[in-house]
């Protein structure tokens, strides 16, 4: 599948809104060895648009892990839950850093 076109201006707006950090692990661009990627919160393959409101930044590791998923199985309840949306949810309500900032730990099912 071809990647949808995203204008330079929209890329700039997304990078600015995300403060040049991955929306999932919060790693800043200067610490990531590859360029942070523009990712579709609702994947294009599932009908998501390339409008700014559906885009965010992700490091290649987080983006590769998320891939085209919008939900996952909560290992505790075995129920399907929505994945974290960095555009509309507050990171610190769902995650925290542990082991001196080496690992991210989930606090909620999201």
C-alpha positions as CSV (number, residue, x, y, z in Angstrom):
1,X,0.0,0.0,0.0
2,X,1.3,3.4,-0.9
3,X,1.9,5.9,1.9
4,X,-0.7,8.7,1.8
5,X,0.8,12.1,1.0
6,X,1.2,14.4,3.9
7,X,2.2,18.0,3.2
8,X,5.4,19.6,4.6
9,X,3.2,22.1,6.5
10,X,1.1,19.4,8.2
11,X,4.3,17.5,9.1
12,X,5.7,20.7,10.7
13,X,2.4,21.3,12.6
14,X,2.4,17.7,13.9
15,X,6.1,17.9,15.0
16,X,5.4,21.1,16.7
17,X,2.3,19.9,18.5
18,X,4.1,16.7,19.6
19,X,7.1,18.8,20.7
20,X,9.3,16.5,18.7
21,X,8.7,13.6,21.0
22,X,7.3,10.1,20.4
23,X,3.7,10.1,21.6
24,X,4.0,6.6,23.1
25,X,7.4,6.5,24.9
26,X,8.0,10.3,25.0
27,X,11.6,9.9,23.6
28,X,12.7,13.2,22.1
29,X,14.0,13.4,18.6
30,X,17.6,14.1,19.8
31,X,17.7,10.8,21.6
32,X,16.2,8.7,18.9
33,X,18.8,7.4,16.4
34,X,16.3,7.5,13.5
35,X,13.9,10.2,12.5
36,X,10.6,10.2,14.4
37,X,7.8,9.1,12.0
38,X,4.5,10.6,11.3
39,X,1.9,8.0,12.3
40,X,-1.8,7.6,11.7
41,X,-3.7,7.2,15.0
42,X,-6.4,5.5,13.1
43,X,-4.4,3.7,10.4
44,X,-5.0,4.7,6.7
45,X,-5.6,1.0,6.1
46,X,-8.6,1.2,8.4
47,X,-10.0,4.4,6.9
48,X,-8.0,6.9,8.9
49,X,-7.3,10.2,7.2
50,X,-4.1,12.1,6.7
51,X,-5.6,15.2,8.4
52,X,-3.5,16.7,11.1
53,X,-6.0,15.6,13.8
54,X,-5.3,11.9,13.0
55,X,-1.5,12.2,12.9
56,X,1.1,12.2,15.6
57,X,4.8,11.4,16.0
58,X,6.2,8.0,16.9
59,X,9.7,6.6,17.2
60,X,10.3,3.7,14.8
61,X,10.1,1.1,17.6
62,X,6.7,2.3,19.0
63,X,5.3,2.8,15.5
64,X,6.4,-0.6,14.4
65,X,4.9,-2.2,17.5
66,X,1.6,-0.3,17.1
67,X,1.5,-0.9,13.4
68,X,-2.1,-0.8,12.2
69,X,-3.6,-1.6,15.6
70,X,-6.2,0.6,17.4
71,X,-7.1,-1.9,20.1
72,X,-5.3,-4.6,22.1
73,X,-6.2,-7.3,24.6
74,X,-5.8,-6.3,28.2
75,X,-3.6,-9.1,29.7
76,X,-5.4,-8.8,33.1
77,X,-9.1,-8.8,32.0
78,X,-8.7,-10.4,28.5
79,X,-11.0,-7.7,27.2
80,X,-10.3,-5.6,24.1
81,X,-9.3,-2.0,25.0
82,X,-8.4,1.0,22.9
83,X,-4.8,1.9,22.5
84,X,-3.5,5.1,24.0
85,X,-4.1,8.2,21.8
86,X,-1.4,10.8,22.4
87,X,-3.4,13.5,20.7
88,X,-6.4,13.2,23.1
89,X,-5.2,11.5,26.3
90,X,-2.7,12.5,29.0
91,X,0.4,10.3,29.1
92,X,0.9,10.5,32.8
93,X,-2.6,9.2,33.5
94,X,-1.8,6.0,31.7
95,X,2.0,5.5,32.1
96,X,5.0,6.2,34.2
97,X,8.7,5.8,33.9
98,X,10.4,3.1,36.1
99,X,13.9,1.8,36.6
100,X,15.3,5.3,36.6
101,X,13.7,6.2,33.4
102,X,14.7,3.1,31.5
103,X,11.2,1.5,31.1
104,X,7.7,2.7,30.6
105,X,5.1,1.0,32.8
106,X,1.4,1.0,32.1
107,X,-1.0,2.3,34.8
108,X,-4.3,1.6,33.1
109,X,-5.7,-0.9,30.6
110,X,-5.2,1.6,27.8
